[in-house]
Amino acid sequence: MYARGMKVREIQGHLQELYEIEVSSDLISTVTDAVVEEVREWQNRPLDSIYPGTIFGAPRVKIRDEGVVKNKMVYVALRDNMHVCVRPSREWKLALAQFGILFPERLAAIA
């Protein structure tokens, strides 16, 4: 909380409100002094070039259900840990087709 800019009195109020405990300003200062250097190191660490991401979507597709073609939403979650890849919404059918190739049993469960 201190690293995010909260003052000692604000931290005291926050702890009182959330946990109904009273903490002295000396204890808060002791704790923040003990970790402030580690917090500064963490804040100044080099960032990774790639972070994993997950894309969620629910495109509407035509699915034959009991001999009748219906519009249904197909819930899709695509995750890519190795590449930064975002598919614009106009390419959802392609993404869904690739998903179907990789995991046909999951699409069968949806239909």
N, C-alpha and C positions, 0 to 999 in steps of 0.2 A: 504494500500500500504506500509505503514511504517512497519507493522507487517510482511510483506513478504520480508523485507530487502531493500526496496527502500530508498534512501537517500532523504533529503529534496529537493535538487535541481532536482532530478529525478522526484519527485512528482510534483514539479512546472512545469517541462517540459511536463509531462503527462497530467496535467490539461490544460495547454496551447494548447497542440496538440489536445486533444479530445473535449474540451469545449470552446476553444478560450477565456479563462479567465486568468487573471494574479492574482496570490495569493502570498502574502508575506510569507517569510520563518517564520516570527513570528507567523502568523496565523496557518500555518501547524504545527509548534512546539506546539502551544497552544492546538490544536485539538488532536494531538497525545499524549500529556501529559495527557489530560483529559480521554482518553480511554485506555491507555497502560496497566493499571492494569487489566481492564476487559478483554482485549485481552489475557494477560498472563494466567488469570484464565481459559478462554475458551481453550487455547492451551494445558493446563495441566489437563483438565477434564478427568475423567475416560470414556473410550469408552464403548459403549453398546456391549454385547456379540454377538448379532445378528442384522444385518441390512437387511431390505427387499431388495429383488432383483427381477429383471425381466429378463427372458430369451427369446430372440427372435430367431426365426428360420423359415426356409421355406423349409421343406422337399418336395421332389417330390413324389407324390403318383399317383397311377392309379385310375382314376375316369371315370365312365361310363357317357358319355355325348351324348345324342340323339342316344343311341344304339351303340356308338363307344367308345372303351376304349382309353382314352388319358392320357398322363403324364401331370400333372398340379402341380404347386407349391402351397402349402397350407401355408399361413402365420399364424404363431402361436406365441402367447405371453403368457408365463406362469409366474405367479407371486405367490410367497409364502412369506407371511409376518411372519409366525410363525416358519418355519423350514429352515435351510440351506439345500438346495436340488438342486443339479445340475445334470441334466440328460445328460450323454454322447450322442454324435450324434447317436450312434448305437441303442439308445433306443427311437428315435423320434417317431417311429411307435407306441410304447406303450404310449408315452405321448400324441400323437394325438388321440389314441383310448380312453384314459381317458378323454381327452378334449371333444371328441364326446359324451361320456356318460353324462358328466356334462352339456354340452351346445349343444345339437343336432341341435337346430334351427340355430346356427351360422355356423355349417358345411354345413347345407342344403343351406344356403345363398351363400356359396363359390362354391359349386358344380354347 
